[in-house]
């Protein structure tokens, strides 16, 4: 569907969104290769959160708010790890797997 978040027609909007996330991460000191991967992952996580929100029937969207809070706690804790040798190795391995699958990071 041309209106899909993954369609060619929405590529420019998707790329701009990921670029904003990448810039924020890079400004925060995340290495460029890690910032690119993390920005794409965060964009996908935001889509997942929106999907949960759309289908959330809990009072005051309690489930969505809890999920966003938990995800934020995890992301904030994980981002500094990207600057470590183990984090860099993980980024390289994930990026290589995506490249083999012909999936490019924006």
Residue pairs with C-beta under 8 A, 6 or more apart in sequence:
1 7
2 8
2 9
2 10
3 9
3 10
4 10
5 14
5 47
6 14
14 43
14 106
15 106
17 43
18 39
18 40
18 43
18 106
19 39
19 106
21 38
21 39
21 42
21 43
22 35
22 36
22 38
22 39
22 106
25 34
25 35
25 38
25 39
25 79
26 32
26 35
28 79
29 83
30 38
30 79
30 82
30 83
31 82
31 83
31 88
31 91
33 88
33 91
33 92
33 95
34 82
34 83
34 87
34 88
34 91
36 105
36 106
37 91
37 94
37 95
37 105
38 79
38 82
39 105
39 106
40 105
40 106
42 75
45 71
45 75
49 64
49 67
49 68
49 71
52 63
52 64
52 67
53 61
53 64
56 62
56 63
56 64
58 64
81 87
82 88
82 90
82 91
95 105
98 104
98 105
